[in-house]
Amino acid sequence: MAGRQIDPEQLGCAVLDIVSTRDRIVPAAAACNSGDRLELGLGHVGMVVGGRARAQLWEPLAAWLNAG
C-alpha cells in the first residue's frame, strides 16, 4: 500500500481470507493465510454471482460479519 508491503498478520482487526480453490484468475496460493479462512470450490466469478454463491459465500460472510 503506497509503496509499502503490508503483513496481514500485523493488522489490528479481524481478517477473513476468502479462498477459491478453483480460481484461475487469483489462485488459492495467493491467499494471505491470515485470520479466519473460508474455502470455496467455486471459480472467481461463480463464487460471487453463481447459483451456489448465496449459500457458499454470502451467507457465511454475513454470519462472520455479524459475529464480529
PQR file of N, CA, C, O and H, with PARSE charges and radii, in Angstrom:
ATOM      1  N   MET A   1       0.847  -1.151   0.000 -0.4000 1.5000
ATOM      2  CA  MET A   1       0.000   0.000   0.000 -0.0000 2.0000
ATOM      3  C   MET A   1       0.904   1.229   0.000  0.5500 1.7000
ATOM      4  O   MET A   1       1.768   1.375   0.864 -0.5500 1.4000
ATOM      5  N   ALA A   2       0.699   2.099  -0.967 -0.4000 1.5000
ATOM      6  CA  ALA A   2       1.507   3.318  -1.081 -0.0000 2.0000
ATOM      7  C   ALA A   2       2.998   2.998  -1.101  0.5500 1.7000
ATOM      8  O   ALA A   2       3.809   3.716  -0.517 -0.5500 1.4000
ATOM      9  H   ALA A   2      -0.003   1.979  -1.669  0.4000 1.0000
ATOM     10  N   GLY A   3       3.344   1.905  -1.786 -0.4000 1.5000
ATOM     11  CA  GLY A   3       4.734   1.525  -1.900 -0.0000 2.0000
ATOM     12  C   GLY A   3       5.276   0.715  -0.736  0.5500 1.7000
ATOM     13  O   GLY A   3       6.445   0.327  -0.742 -0.5500 1.4000
ATOM     14  H   GLY A   3       2.685   1.322  -2.261  0.4000 1.0000
ATOM     15  N   ARG A   4       4.444   0.455   0.260 -0.4000 1.5000
ATOM     16  CA  ARG A   4       4.877  -0.319   1.424 -0.0000 2.0000
ATOM     17  C   ARG A   4       4.247  -1.699   1.390  0.5500 1.7000
ATOM     18  O   ARG A   4       3.114  -1.862   0.939 -0.5500 1.4000
ATOM     19  H   ARG A   4       3.494   0.770   0.264  0.4000 1.0000
ATOM     20  N   GLN A   5       4.981  -2.684   1.865 -0.4000 1.5000
ATOM     21  CA  GLN A   5       4.457  -4.039   1.966 -0.0000 2.0000
ATOM     22  C   GLN A   5       3.684  -4.168   3.278  0.5500 1.7000
ATOM     23  O   GLN A   5       4.159  -3.746   4.332 -0.5500 1.4000
ATOM     24  H   GLN A   5       5.902  -2.551   2.231  0.4000 1.0000
ATOM     25  N   ILE A   6       2.503  -4.747   3.203 -0.4000 1.5000
ATOM     26  CA  ILE A   6       1.651  -4.914   4.379 -0.0000 2.0000
ATOM     27  C   ILE A   6       1.636  -6.376   4.790  0.5500 1.7000
ATOM     28  O   ILE A   6       1.422  -7.253   3.953 -0.5500 1.4000
ATOM     29  H   ILE A   6       2.117  -5.090   2.346  0.4000 1.0000
ATOM     30  N   ASP A   7       1.858  -6.647   6.060 -0.4000 1.5000
ATOM     31  CA  ASP A   7       1.807  -8.003   6.600 -0.0000 2.0000
ATOM     32  C   ASP A   7       0.444  -8.196   7.258  0.5500 1.7000
ATOM     33  O   ASP A   7       0.178  -7.596   8.299 -0.5500 1.4000
ATOM     34  H   ASP A   7       2.032  -5.935   6.740  0.4000 1.0000
ATOM     35  N   PRO A   8      -0.435  -9.030   6.666 -0.5600 1.5000
ATOM     36  CA  PRO A   8      -1.778  -9.220   7.235  0.2800 2.0000
ATOM     37  C   PRO A   8      -1.750  -9.711   8.678  0.5500 1.7000
ATOM     38  O   PRO A   8      -2.687  -9.454   9.435 -0.5500 1.4000
ATOM     39  N   GLU A   9      -0.695 -10.409   9.066 -0.4000 1.5000
ATOM     40  CA  GLU A   9      -0.591 -10.891  10.450 -0.0000 2.0000
ATOM     41  C   GLU A   9      -0.489  -9.733  11.440  0.5500 1.7000
ATOM     42  O   GLU A   9      -0.809  -9.898  12.617 -0.5500 1.4000
ATOM     43  H   GLU A   9       0.066 -10.618   8.451  0.4000 1.0000
ATOM     44  N   GLN A  10      -0.054  -8.574  10.980 -0.4000 1.5000
ATOM     45  CA  GLN A  10       0.150  -7.429  11.856 -0.0000 2.0000
ATOM     46  C   GLN A  10      -1.050  -6.481  11.917  0.5500 1.7000
ATOM     47  O   GLN A  10      -1.019  -5.488  12.644 -0.5500 1.4000
ATOM     48  H   GLN A  10       0.206  -8.439  10.024  0.4000 1.0000
ATOM     49  N   LEU A  11      -2.099  -6.784  11.162 -0.4000 1.5000
ATOM     50  CA  LEU A  11      -3.282  -5.924  11.182 -0.0000 2.0000
ATOM     51  C   LEU A  11      -3.972  -6.013  12.539  0.5500 1.7000
ATOM     52  O   LEU A  11      -4.030  -7.085  13.141 -0.5500 1.4000
ATOM     53  H   LEU A  11      -2.124  -7.591  10.572  0.4000 1.0000
ATOM     54  N   GLY A  12      -4.474  -4.928  13.001 -0.4000 1.5000
ATOM     55  CA  GLY A  12      -5.136  -4.894  14.293 -0.0000 2.0000
ATOM     56  C   GLY A  12      -6.642  -5.070  14.182  0.5500 1.7000
ATOM     57  O   GLY A  12      -7.402  -4.471  14.942 -0.5500 1.4000
ATOM     58  H   GLY A  12      -4.426  -4.057  12.512  0.4000 1.0000
ATOM     59  N   CYS A  13      -7.063  -5.882  13.246 -0.4000 1.5000
ATOM     60  CA  CYS A  13      -8.501  -6.100  13.055 -0.0000 2.0000
ATOM     61  C   CYS A  13      -8.737  -7.545  12.612  0.5500 1.7000
ATOM     62  O   CYS A  13      -7.804  -8.256  12.238 -0.5500 1.4000
ATOM     63  H   CYS A  13      -6.446  -6.369  12.628  0.4000 1.0000
ATOM     64  N   ALA A  14      -9.976  -7.953  12.660 -0.4000 1.5000
ATOM     65  CA  ALA A  14     -10.329  -9.297  12.202 -0.0000 2.0000
ATOM     66  C   ALA A  14     -10.121  -9.399  10.692  0.5500 1.7000
ATOM     67  O   ALA A  14     -10.349  -8.441   9.953 -0.5500 1.4000
ATOM     68  H   ALA A  14     -10.734  -7.375  12.963  0.4000 1.0000
ATOM     69  N   VAL A  15      -9.683 -10.577  10.250 -0.4000 1.5000
ATOM     70  CA  VAL A  15      -9.426 -10.816   8.828 -0.0000 2.0000
ATOM     71  C   VAL A  15     -10.165 -12.082   8.403  0.5500 1.7000
ATOM     72  O   VAL A  15     -10.091 -13.108   9.079 -0.5500 1.4000
ATOM     73  H   VAL A  15      -9.498 -11.355  10.850  0.4000 1.0000
ATOM     74  N   LEU A  16     -10.865 -12.004   7.300 -0.4000 1.5000
ATOM     75  CA  LEU A  16     -11.493 -13.179   6.705 -0.0000 2.0000
ATOM     76  C   LEU A  16     -10.843 -13.394   5.352  0.5500 1.7000
ATOM     77  O   LEU A  16     -10.949 -12.548   4.464 -0.5500 1.4000
ATOM     78  H   LEU A  16     -10.925 -11.170   6.751  0.4000 1.0000
ATOM     79  N   ASP A  17     -10.185 -14.503   5.197 -0.4000 1.5000
ATOM     80  CA  ASP A  17      -9.490 -14.857   3.965 -0.0000 2.0000
ATOM     81  C   ASP A  17     -10.435 -15.762   3.163  0.5500 1.7000
ATOM     82  O   ASP A  17     -10.622 -16.927   3.513 -0.5500 1.4000
ATOM     83  H   ASP A  17     -10.099 -15.190   5.919  0.4000 1.0000
ATOM     84  N   ILE A  18     -11.024 -15.233   2.098 -0.4000 1.5000
ATOM     85  CA  ILE A  18     -11.941 -15.990   1.251 -0.0000 2.0000
ATOM     86  C   ILE A  18     -11.133 -16.536   0.085  0.5500 1.7000
ATOM     87  O   ILE A  18     -10.580 -15.775  -0.709 -0.5500 1.4000
ATOM     88  H   ILE A  18     -10.872 -14.286   1.813  0.4000 1.0000
ATOM     89  N   VAL A  19     -11.067 -17.864  -0.013 -0.4000 1.5000
ATOM     90  CA  VAL A  19     -10.198 -18.524  -0.980 -0.0000 2.0000
ATOM     91  C   VAL A  19     -11.017 -19.427  -1.890  0.5500 1.7000
ATOM     92  O   VAL A  19     -11.759 -20.291  -1.423 -0.5500 1.4000
ATOM     93  H   VAL A  19     -11.516 -18.482   0.632  0.4000 1.0000
ATOM     94  N   SER A  20     -10.875 -19.219  -3.177 -0.4000 1.5000
ATOM     95  CA  SER A  20     -11.498 -20.097  -4.155 -0.0000 2.0000
ATOM     96  C   SER A  20     -10.478 -21.141  -4.569  0.5500 1.7000
ATOM     97  O   SER A  20      -9.396 -20.801  -5.047 -0.5500 1.4000
ATOM     98  H   SER A  20     -10.273 -18.517  -3.557  0.4000 1.0000
ATOM     99  N   THR A  21     -10.814 -22.404  -4.389 -0.4000 1.5000
ATOM    100  CA  THR A  21      -9.881 -23.472  -4.741 -0.0000 2.0000
ATOM    101  C   THR A  21      -9.905 -23.784  -6.236  0.5500 1.7000
ATOM    102  O   THR A  21      -9.095 -24.578  -6.715 -0.5500 1.4000
ATOM    103  H   THR A  21     -11.693 -22.681  -4.000  0.4000 1.0000
ATOM    104  N   ARG A  22     -10.830 -23.164  -6.976 -0.4000 1.5000
ATOM    105  CA  ARG A  22     -10.923 -23.398  -8.418 -0.0000 2.0000
ATOM    106  C   ARG A  22     -10.736 -22.124  -9.236  0.5500 1.7000
ATOM    107  O   ARG A  22     -11.105 -22.074 -10.409 -0.5500 1.4000
ATOM    108  H   ARG A  22     -11.488 -22.520  -6.587  0.4000 1.0000
ATOM    109  N   ASP A  23     -10.177 -21.119  -8.628 -0.4000 1.5000
ATOM    110  CA  ASP A  23      -9.999 -19.816  -9.276 -0.0000 2.0000
ATOM    111  C   ASP A  23      -8.753 -19.825 -10.150  0.5500 1.7000
ATOM    112  O   ASP A  23      -7.656 -20.079  -9.651 -0.5500 1.4000
ATOM    113  H   ASP A  23      -9.878 -21.160  -7.675  0.4000 1.0000
ATOM    114  N   ARG A  24      -8.900 -19.554 -11.447 -0.4000 1.5000
ATOM    115  CA  ARG A  24      -7.749 -19.491 -12.342 -0.0000 2.0000
ATOM    116  C   ARG A  24      -7.233 -18.061 -12.475  0.5500 1.7000
ATOM    117  O   ARG A  24      -6.150 -17.849 -13.019 -0.5500 1.4000
ATOM    118  H   ARG A  24      -9.791 -19.348 -11.852  0.4000 1.0000
ATOM    119  N   ILE A  25      -7.989 -17.074 -11.988 -0.4000 1.5000
ATOM    120  CA  ILE A  25      -7.559 -15.679 -12.061 -0.0000 2.0000
ATOM    121  C   ILE A  25      -6.707 -15.327 -10.835  0.5500 1.7000
ATOM    122  O   ILE A  25      -5.635 -14.735 -10.964 -0.5500 1.4000
ATOM    123  H   ILE A  25      -8.869 -17.246 -11.546  0.4000 1.0000
ATOM    124  N   VAL A  26      -7.195 -15.698  -9.650 -0.4000 1.5000
ATOM    125  CA  VAL A  26      -6.451 -15.483  -8.399 -0.0000 2.0000
ATOM    126  C   VAL A  26      -6.337 -16.850  -7.719  0.5500 1.7000
ATOM    127  O   VAL A  26      -7.249 -17.249  -6.994 -0.5500 1.4000
ATOM    128  H   VAL A  26      -8.066 -16.179  -9.546  0.4000 1.0000
ATOM    129  N   PRO A  27      -5.244 -17.567  -7.937 -0.5600 1.5000
ATOM    130  CA  PRO A  27      -5.103 -18.914  -7.381  0.2800 2.0000
ATOM    131  C   PRO A  27      -5.069 -18.924  -5.856  0.5500 1.7000
ATOM    132  O   PRO A  27      -4.676 -17.947  -5.219 -0.5500 1.4000
ATOM    133  N   ALA A  28      -5.490 -20.047  -5.288 -0.4000 1.5000
ATOM    134  CA  ALA A  28      -5.526 -20.192  -3.828 -0.0000 2.0000
ATOM    135  C   ALA A  28      -4.159 -19.925  -3.197  0.5500 1.7000
ATOM    136  O   ALA A  28      -4.083 -19.471  -2.055 -0.5500 1.4000
ATOM    137  H   ALA A  28      -5.809 -20.841  -5.805  0.4000 1.0000
ATOM    138  N   ALA A  29      -3.095 -20.199  -3.922 -0.4000 1.5000
ATOM    139  CA  ALA A  29      -1.744 -19.970  -3.389 -0.0000 2.0000
ATOM    140  C   ALA A  29      -1.465 -18.487  -3.130  0.5500 1.7000
ATOM    141  O   ALA A  29      -0.511 -18.157  -2.426 -0.5500 1.4000
ATOM    142  H   ALA A  29      -3.157 -20.568  -4.849  0.4000 1.0000
ATOM    143  N   ALA A  30      -2.278 -17.593  -3.687 -0.4000 1.5000
ATOM    144  CA  ALA A  30      -2.094 -16.156  -3.484 -0.0000 2.0000
ATOM    145  C   ALA A  30      -2.752 -15.662  -2.195  0.5500 1.7000
ATOM    146  O   ALA A  30      -2.605 -14.492  -1.839 -0.5500 1.4000
ATOM    147  H   ALA A  30      -3.053 -17.861  -4.259  0.4000 1.0000
ATOM    148  N   ALA A  31      -3.470 -16.533  -1.495 -0.4000 1.5000
ATOM    149  CA  ALA A  31      -4.162 -16.133  -0.266 -0.0000 2.0000
ATOM    150  C   ALA A  31      -3.154 -15.719   0.800  0.5500 1.7000
ATOM    151  O   ALA A  31      -2.027 -16.214   0.830 -0.5500 1.4000
ATOM    152  H   ALA A  31      -3.589 -17.482  -1.784  0.4000 1.0000
ATOM    153  N   CYS A  32      -3.571 -14.813   1.666 -0.4000 1.5000
ATOM    154  CA  CYS A  32      -2.655 -14.334   2.700 -0.0000 2.0000
ATOM    155  C   CYS A  32      -2.544 -15.300   3.876  0.5500 1.7000
ATOM    156  O   CYS A  32      -1.625 -15.183   4.686 -0.5500 1.4000
ATOM    157  H   CYS A  32      -4.486 -14.411   1.642  0.4000 1.0000
ATOM    158  N   ASN A  33      -3.474 -16.257   3.978 -0.4000 1.5000
ATOM    159  CA  ASN A  33      -3.432 -17.257   5.053 -0.0000 2.0000
ATOM    160  C   ASN A  33      -3.345 -16.615   6.433  0.5500 1.7000
ATOM    161  O   ASN A  33      -2.533 -17.010   7.270 -0.5500 1.4000
ATOM    162  H   ASN A  33      -4.220 -16.352   3.319  0.4000 1.0000
ATOM    163  N   SER A  34      -4.186 -15.631   6.649 -0.4000 1.5000
ATOM    164  CA  SER A  34      -4.213 -14.924   7.918 -0.0000 2.0000
ATOM    165  C   SER A  34      -5.642 -14.856   8.412  0.5500 1.7000
ATOM    166  O   SER A  34      -6.565 -14.730   7.608 -0.5500 1.4000
ATOM    167  H   SER A  34      -4.845 -15.310   5.969  0.4000 1.0000
ATOM    168  N   GLY A  35      -5.844 -14.935   9.696 -0.4000 1.5000
ATOM    169  CA  GLY A  35      -7.188 -14.820  10.256 -0.0000 2.0000
ATOM    170  C   GLY A  35      -8.040 -16.030   9.950  0.5500 1.7000
ATOM    171  O   GLY A  35      -7.533 -17.142   9.800 -0.5500 1.4000
ATOM    172  H   GLY A  35      -5.094 -15.037  10.350  0.4000 1.0000
ATOM    173  N   ASP A  36      -9.344 -15.807   9.858 -0.4000 1.5000
ATOM    174  CA  ASP A  36     -10.282 -16.878   9.532 -0.0000 2.0000
ATOM    175  C   ASP A  36     -10.224 -17.152   8.033  0.5500 1.7000
ATOM    176  O   ASP A  36      -9.907 -16.265   7.240 -0.5500 1.4000
ATOM    177  H   ASP A  36      -9.756 -14.904   9.979  0.4000 1.0000
ATOM    178  N   ARG A  37     -10.529 -18.376   7.660 -0.4000 1.5000
ATOM    179  CA  ARG A  37     -10.442 -18.770   6.246 -0.0000 2.0000
ATOM    180  C   ARG A  37     -11.743 -19.417   5.810  0.5500 1.7000
ATOM    181  O   ARG A  37     -12.283 -20.280   6.502 -0.5500 1.4000
ATOM    182  H   ARG A  37     -10.786 -19.097   8.303  0.4000 1.0000
ATOM    183  N   LEU A  38     -12.238 -18.996   4.667 -0.4000 1.5000
ATOM    184  CA  LEU A  38     -13.421 -19.584   4.050 -0.0000 2.0000
ATOM    185  C   LEU A  38     -12.992 -20.092   2.681  0.5500 1.7000
ATOM    186  O   LEU A  38     -12.682 -19.299   1.792 -0.5500 1.4000
ATOM    187  H   LEU A  38     -11.799 -18.295   4.105  0.4000 1.0000
ATOM    188  N   GLU A  39     -12.973 -21.426   2.506 -0.4000 1.5000
ATOM    189  CA  GLU A  39     -12.581 -22.023   1.231 -0.0000 2.0000
ATOM    190  C   GLU A  39     -13.822 -22.379   0.433  0.5500 1.7000
ATOM    191  O   GLU A  39     -14.756 -22.989   0.953 -0.5500 1.4000
ATOM    192  H   GLU A  39     -13.225 -22.070   3.228  0.4000 1.0000
ATOM    193  N   LEU A  40     -13.820 -21.993  -0.834 -0.4000 1.5000
ATOM    194  CA  LEU A  40     -14.936 -22.260  -1.722 -0.0000 2.0000
ATOM    195  C   LEU A  40     -14.454 -23.050  -2.926  0.5500 1.7000
ATOM    196  O   LEU A  40     -13.393 -22.759  -3.478 -0.5500 1.4000
ATOM    197  H   LEU A  40     -13.061 -21.498  -1.257  0.4000 1.0000
ATOM    198  N   GLY A  41     -15.226 -24.046  -3.334 -0.4000 1.5000
ATOM    199  CA  GLY A  41     -14.906 -24.818  -4.525 -0.0000 2.0000
ATOM    200  C   GLY A  41     -15.571 -24.237  -5.753  0.5500 1.7000
ATOM    201  O   GLY A  41     -16.077 -24.974  -6.599 -0.5500 1.4000
ATOM    202  H   GLY A  41     -16.088 -24.282  -2.886  0.4000 1.0000
ATOM    203  N   LEU A  42     -15.573 -22.932  -5.853 -0.4000 1.5000
ATOM    204  CA  LEU A  42     -16.195 -22.230  -6.971 -0.0000 2.0000
ATOM    205  C   LEU A  42     -15.150 -21.383  -7.681  0.5500 1.7000
ATOM    206  O   LEU A  42     -14.114 -21.065  -7.097 -0.5500 1.4000
ATOM    207  H   LEU A  42     -15.162 -22.333  -5.166  0.4000 1.0000
ATOM    208  N   GLY A  43     -15.401 -21.021  -8.909 -0.4000 1.5000
ATOM    209  CA  GLY A  43     -14.486 -20.173  -9.660 -0.0000 2.0000
ATOM    210  C   GLY A  43     -14.561 -18.721  -9.235  0.5500 1.7000
ATOM    211  O   GLY A  43     -15.373 -18.360  -8.383 -0.5500 1.4000
ATOM    212  H   GLY A  43     -16.242 -21.279  -9.383  0.4000 1.0000
ATOM    213  N   HIS A  44     -13.729 -17.897  -9.818 -0.4000 1.5000
ATOM    214  CA  HIS A  44     -13.592 -16.479  -9.475 -0.0000 2.0000
ATOM    215  C   HIS A  44     -14.921 -15.724  -9.553  0.5500 1.7000
ATOM    216  O   HIS A  44     -15.291 -15.025  -8.610 -0.5500 1.4000
ATOM    217  H   HIS A  44     -13.070 -18.190 -10.510  0.4000 1.0000
ATOM    218  N   VAL A  45     -15.626 -15.857 -10.647 -0.4000 1.5000
ATOM    219  CA  VAL A  45     -16.903 -15.165 -10.820 -0.0000 2.0000
ATOM    220  C   VAL A  45     -18.028 -15.955 -10.165  0.5500 1.7000
ATOM    221  O   VAL A  45     -18.915 -15.374  -9.540 -0.5500 1.4000
ATOM    222  H   VAL A  45     -15.326 -16.425 -11.414  0.4000 1.0000
ATOM    223  N   GLY A  46     -17.996 -17.273 -10.305 -0.4000 1.5000
ATOM    224  CA  GLY A  46     -19.056 -18.116  -9.757 -0.0000 2.0000
ATOM    225  C   GLY A  46     -19.233 -17.972  -8.262  0.5500 1.7000
ATOM    226  O   GLY A  46     -20.351 -18.079  -7.757 -0.5500 1.4000
ATOM    227  H   GLY A  46     -17.275 -17.746 -10.813  0.4000 1.0000
ATOM    228  N   MET A  47     -18.154 -17.733  -7.551 -0.4000 1.5000
ATOM    229  CA  MET A  47     -18.291 -17.620  -6.092 -0.0000 2.0000
ATOM    230  C   MET A  47     -19.019 -16.342  -5.689  0.5500 1.7000
ATOM    231  O   MET A  47     -19.510 -16.243  -4.565 -0.5500 1.4000
ATOM    232  H   MET A  47     -17.246 -17.646  -7.961  0.4000 1.0000
ATOM    233  N   VAL A  48     -19.094 -15.378  -6.577 -0.4000 1.5000
ATOM    234  CA  VAL A  48     -19.758 -14.117  -6.267 -0.0000 2.0000
ATOM    235  C   VAL A  48     -21.189 -14.082  -6.804  0.5500 1.7000
ATOM    236  O   VAL A  48     -22.097 -13.609  -6.120 -0.5500 1.4000
ATOM    237  H   VAL A  48     -18.695 -15.458  -7.490  0.4000 1.0000
ATOM    238  N   VAL A  49     -21.393 -14.579  -8.022 -0.4000 1.5000
ATOM    239  CA  VAL A  49     -22.708 -14.445  -8.656 -0.0000 2.0000
ATOM    240  C   VAL A  49     -23.322 -15.765  -9.098  0.5500 1.7000
ATOM    241  O   VAL A  49     -24.423 -15.764  -9.648 -0.5500 1.4000
ATOM    242  H   VAL A  49     -20.655 -14.962  -8.578  0.4000 1.0000
ATOM    243  N   GLY A  50     -22.654 -16.883  -8.878 -0.4000 1.5000
ATOM    244  CA  GLY A  50     -23.163 -18.181  -9.320 -0.0000 2.0000
ATOM    245  C   GLY A  50     -24.355 -18.651  -8.501  0.5500 1.7000
ATOM    246  O   GLY A  50     -24.719 -18.043  -7.495 -0.5500 1.4000
ATOM    247  H   GLY A  50     -21.759 -16.884  -8.431  0.4000 1.0000
ATOM    248  N   GLY A  51     -24.944 -19.728  -8.947 -0.4000 1.5000
ATOM    249  CA  GLY A  51     -26.121 -20.288  -8.290 -0.0000 2.0000
ATOM    250  C   GLY A  51     -25.884 -20.735  -6.859  0.5500 1.7000
ATOM    251  O   GLY A  51     -26.820 -20.753  -6.060 -0.5500 1.4000
ATOM    252  H   GLY A  51     -24.648 -20.222  -9.765  0.4000 1.0000
ATOM    253  N   ARG A  52     -24.658 -21.095  -6.519 -0.4000 1.5000
ATOM    254  CA  ARG A  52     -24.331 -21.526  -5.150 -0.0000 2.0000
ATOM    255  C   ARG A  52     -23.684 -20.420  -4.328  0.5500 1.7000
ATOM    256  O   ARG A  52     -23.309 -20.646  -3.177 -0.5500 1.4000
ATOM    257  H   ARG A  52     -23.898 -21.080  -7.168  0.4000 1.0000
ATOM    258  N   ALA A  53     -23.548 -19.223  -4.906 -0.4000 1.5000
ATOM    259  CA  ALA A  53     -22.857 -18.120  -4.228 -0.0000 2.0000
ATOM    260  C   ALA A  53     -23.541 -17.712  -2.926  0.5500 1.7000
ATOM    261  O   ALA A  53     -22.871 -17.452  -1.927 -0.5500 1.4000
ATOM    262  H   ALA A  53     -23.853 -19.041  -5.840  0.4000 1.0000
ATOM    263  N   ARG A  54     -24.852 -17.658  -2.935 -0.4000 1.5000
ATOM    264  CA  ARG A  54     -25.564 -17.230  -1.725 -0.0000 2.0000
ATOM    265  C   ARG A  54     -25.244 -18.142  -0.547  0.5500 1.7000
ATOM    266  O   ARG A  54     -24.906 -17.665   0.536 -0.5500 1.4000
ATOM    267  H   ARG A  54     -25.396 -17.869  -3.747  0.4000 1.0000
ATOM    268  N   ALA A  55     -25.350 -19.443  -0.755 -0.4000 1.5000
ATOM    269  CA  ALA A  55     -25.126 -20.399   0.333 -0.0000 2.0000
ATOM    270  C   ALA A  55     -23.649 -20.539   0.698  0.5500 1.7000
ATOM    271  O   ALA A  55     -23.315 -20.718   1.870 -0.5500 1.4000
ATOM    272  H   ALA A  55     -25.624 -19.830  -1.635  0.4000 1.0000
ATOM    273  N   GLN A  56     -22.774 -20.459  -0.287 -0.4000 1.5000
ATOM    274  CA  GLN A  56     -21.370 -20.736  -0.017 -0.0000 2.0000
ATOM    275  C   GLN A  56     -20.540 -19.503   0.319  0.5500 1.7000
ATOM    276  O   GLN A  56     -19.542 -19.606   1.032 -0.5500 1.4000
ATOM    277  H   GLN A  56     -23.045 -20.314  -1.238  0.4000 1.0000
ATOM    278  N   LEU A  57     -20.944 -18.325  -0.191 -0.4000 1.5000
ATOM    279  CA  LEU A  57     -20.170 -17.108   0.095 -0.0000 2.0000
ATOM    280  C   LEU A  57     -20.955 -16.109   0.923  0.5500 1.7000
ATOM    281  O   LEU A  57     -20.534 -15.749   2.023 -0.5500 1.4000
ATOM    282  H   LEU A  57     -21.755 -18.241  -0.770  0.4000 1.0000
ATOM    283  N   TRP A  58     -22.084 -15.660   0.412 -0.4000 1.5000
ATOM    284  CA  TRP A  58     -22.781 -14.525   1.025 -0.0000 2.0000
ATOM    285  C   TRP A  58     -23.335 -14.817   2.407  0.5500 1.7000
ATOM    286  O   TRP A  58     -23.217 -13.977   3.300 -0.5500 1.4000
ATOM    287  H   TRP A  58     -22.426 -15.953  -0.481  0.4000 1.0000
ATOM    288  N   GLU A  59     -23.936 -15.983   2.611 -0.4000 1.5000
ATOM    289  CA  GLU A  59     -24.467 -16.290   3.952 -0.0000 2.0000
ATOM    290  C   GLU A  59     -23.350 -16.485   4.971  0.5500 1.7000
ATOM    291  O   GLU A  59     -23.438 -15.932   6.068 -0.5500 1.4000
ATOM    292  H   GLU A  59     -24.031 -16.665   1.886  0.4000 1.0000
ATOM    293  N   PRO A  60     -22.290 -17.257   4.651 -0.5600 1.5000
ATOM    294  CA  PRO A  60     -21.179 -17.339   5.612  0.2800 2.0000
ATOM    295  C   PRO A  60     -20.499 -15.986   5.872  0.5500 1.7000
ATOM    296  O   PRO A  60     -20.091 -15.702   6.998 -0.5500 1.4000
ATOM    297  N   LEU A  61     -20.381 -15.171   4.847 -0.4000 1.5000
ATOM    298  CA  LEU A  61     -19.790 -13.847   5.032 -0.0000 2.0000
ATOM    299  C   LEU A  61     -20.657 -12.995   5.953  0.5500 1.7000
ATOM    300  O   LEU A  61     -20.134 -12.317   6.839 -0.5500 1.4000
ATOM    301  H   LEU A  61     -20.713 -15.403   3.932  0.4000 1.0000
ATOM    302  N   ALA A  62     -21.957 -13.019   5.759 -0.4000 1.5000
ATOM    303  CA  ALA A  62     -22.868 -12.257   6.630 -0.0000 2.0000
ATOM    304  C   ALA A  62     -22.768 -12.752   8.071  0.5500 1.7000
ATOM    305  O   ALA A  62     -22.763 -11.947   9.003 -0.5500 1.4000
ATOM    306  H   ALA A  62     -22.382 -13.570   5.039  0.4000 1.0000
ATOM    307  N   ALA A  63     -22.688 -14.058   8.259 -0.4000 1.5000
ATOM    308  CA  ALA A  63     -22.567 -14.618   9.614 -0.0000 2.0000
ATOM    309  C   ALA A  63     -21.254 -14.187  10.256  0.5500 1.7000
ATOM    310  O   ALA A  63     -21.225 -13.857  11.441 -0.5500 1.4000
ATOM    311  H   ALA A  63     -22.692 -14.712   7.503  0.4000 1.0000
ATOM    312  N   TRP A  64     -20.166 -14.185   9.484 -0.4000 1.5000
ATOM    313  CA  TRP A  64     -18.862 -13.765  10.002 -0.0000 2.0000
ATOM    314  C   TRP A  64     -18.901 -12.284  10.406  0.5500 1.7000
ATOM    315  O   TRP A  64     -18.406 -11.911  11.469 -0.5500 1.4000
ATOM    316  H   TRP A  64     -20.190 -14.454   8.521  0.4000 1.0000
ATOM    317  N   LEU A  65     -19.491 -11.453   9.550 -0.4000 1.5000
ATOM    318  CA  LEU A  65     -19.588 -10.027   9.872 -0.0000 2.0000
ATOM    319  C   LEU A  65     -20.460  -9.773  11.091  0.5500 1.7000
ATOM    320  O   LEU A  65     -20.134  -8.921  11.918 -0.5500 1.4000
ATOM    321  H   LEU A  65     -19.894 -11.756   8.686  0.4000 1.0000
ATOM    322  N   ASN A  66     -21.559 -10.498  11.212 -0.4000 1.5000
ATOM    323  CA  ASN A  66     -22.457 -10.318  12.351 -0.0000 2.0000
ATOM    324  C   ASN A  66     -21.856 -10.842  13.659  0.5500 1.7000
ATOM    325  O   ASN A  66     -22.202 -10.363  14.739 -0.5500 1.4000
ATOM    326  H   ASN A  66     -21.824 -11.190  10.541  0.4000 1.0000
ATOM    327  N   ALA A  67     -20.964 -11.820  13.560 -0.4000 1.5000
ATOM    328  CA  ALA A  67     -20.330 -12.380  14.756 -0.0000 2.0000
ATOM    329  C   ALA A  67     -19.273 -11.440  15.325  0.5500 1.7000
ATOM    330  O   ALA A  67     -18.947 -11.506  16.510 -0.5500 1.4000
ATOM    331  H   ALA A  67     -20.683 -12.210  12.683  0.4000 1.0000
ATOM    332  N   GLY A  68     -18.740 -10.566  14.477 -0.4000 1.5000
ATOM    333  CA  GLY A  68     -17.645  -9.682  14.895 -0.0000 2.0000
ATOM    334  C   GLY A  68     -18.168  -8.489  15.530  0.5500 1.7000
ATOM    335  O   GLY A  68     -17.399  -7.624  15.950 -0.5500 1.4000
ATOM    336  H   GLY A  68     -19.004 -10.512  13.514  0.4000 1.0000
TER
END
